[in-house]
C-alpha cells in the first residue's frame, strides 16, 4: 500500500516544540518497539495486517530487530520513534 509519492524523501530528524524529536526507527530501538508492537498486535493487525502482512502473531524479538535494521523503506517512511532530544 503506497500512501507516499515514490520520490518522497523523509527527514532524518524532526525536532518538536516539546523537546522530543522524530527520527526513523532503528534496530537498536527493538527494546521499546517490540513490546509496544506486540502489545497492540491485534489492533494493528485489524487495521494494517491485510495490506502489510504484519505484525504477525509469530513475530520474534530478533525478527523485529532485523526488520527495523534492514528495511529502510518501511522503517523510515512508515514508522517513527519519538524520543527526547
Secondary structure as UniProt FT lines:
FT   TURN            6..7
FT   STRAND          14..15
FT   TURN            17..18
FT   STRAND          20..24
FT   HELIX           27..29
FT   HELIX           30..39
FT   HELIX           41..44
FT   HELIX           45..49
FT   HELIX           50..52
FT   TURN            57..58
FT   HELIX           61..70
FT   HELIX           72..77
FT   STRAND          80..84
//
